[in-house]
Amino acid sequence: MAECDSRGLPISTESPQAAGQYRIGIDLLLSAWPGADDTLRQAAELDPHFALAHAALARLHAIKAEPAEARARIATAQEIVARNGSPREISHVAVLALAVTGQSAKALESALAHLDAWPRDVLILSLPLGAFGLFAFSGMIGHDQARVDLCERVAGRYDADDWWFLTYRGWSHAENGSVSRGRDLAQRGLERRRANANAAHAVAHAMFEQGAKDEAEKLLDGWLPEYDRAGMLHGHLAWHAALSALERDDPQHALAIYSKYVRPSASLGLPINVLSDTVSLLWRLQAYGHEVPSGMWEEVESYAGSRYPTPGLAFVELHTALLAAATGKHAAAVDRIKANAQRVADGVLPAGPVVPAIGRAALAFANTDYAECMRILEPVAADVARVGGSGAQREIIEDMLLLAFMRSGDSAKARDLLDRRLHRRPSQRDARWRGQIEV
């Protein structure tokens, strides 16, 4: 009897033990749960000619920003699958090869074509989805809708209780504005597999979009202790809890969470999350008028310099711009802005001109030139979604524009933006700011 993956697709291995480890490892990977690397490695060791096990390890190395290991694993998978792979497996490995070697546009095109033929190939379906997926980092303005469209197109091919599909279908709907539906789907995913960090994350995001900060804190307080700190989303989920503390105007509790779980020396998360979570939380603290303790910015600078010394993803560039501006490294910020502007001109930065514009606006904000910040940021505000990430992550740019309105004395624009935000979701902080404008 042929071996199959966890969604019933045939896999080329003659080892039942390798197949079993592969199924477990893929589900650990898809739930952002510790142990995926060891389990998938065992699958590859049990059957060294198991191409999909090597390909899954390549994907995991790429997620963890380990490019050399990812390239080595995918090369092994390509060599094996060329000899004895099925058409699906050959295509599966080819899509992953494009993704892990940084050919994102081709990877997205190939993934969508692959899914037309094999919609239940769950690892390939995971590639376009999520805050850091191929859609999010494609530079398109409508990536939230694109994720929903893809999920709905394949929904009929997944079981009604498939915990992973419920999770990502829910997250996609919540990010695209159908928050109640998205929360319901994601909660069902969490109920069906509680050891699922992606589901806890999706539910927390939906709660954020609903303005249900107290519920989000209760969820995370009850669930996070079950999640090993080695889990790739542990620090990021703690970041959500710290944001909730800031929402309550409790910077000391936010800093306590940051120090214990989020800062570079404490987090075991993905580098892109460590950078974005640390920069955005410290920036918010500083911008909202709270003191950032000595040494915290310097620690983040050191981490960013070691992990992201040269321009890369638009989402990373957003945060390196905020970091340089907030810490007074304005010459370095100008150099990075120029480099990103050249990348836009060369056509190699899909998000386009919004990236250097955010850098210039951050510098103006740091220099308390709020009128200049407004002048730069207002025309591109609608394009910020092009950098990828989630709505909660991108809100920092809207916060910068809002604070520029308030501090420049443009009460009408500040009031209009706050009213739109409060209509979108309740917010204690926005309500406080709205009250300040009326004084």
Secondary structure, 3 states (H helix, E strand, C coil): CCCECCCCCECCCCCHHHHHHHHHHHHHHHCCCCCHHHHHHHHHHHCCCCHHHHHHHHHHHHHCCCHHHHHHHHHHHHHHHHHHCCHHHHHHHHHHHHHHCCCHHHHHHHHHHHHHHCCCCHHHHHCCCCCCCCCHHHCCCCHHHHHHHHHHHHHHHCCCCCHHHHHHHHHHHHHCCCHHHHHHHHHHHHHHCCCCHHHHHHHHHHHHHHCCHHHHHHHHHHHHHHCCCCCCCHHHHHHHHHHHHHHCCCHHHHHHHHHHHHCCCCCCCCHHHHHHHHHHHHHHHHHCCCCCCCCHHHHHHHHHHHHCCCCCCHHHHHHHHHHHHHCCCHHHHHHHHHHHHHHHHCCCCCCCCHHHHHHHHHHHHHCCCHHHHHHHHHHHHHHHHHHCCCHHHHHHHHHHHHHHHHHHCCHHHHHHHHHHHHHHCCCHHHHHHHHHHHC
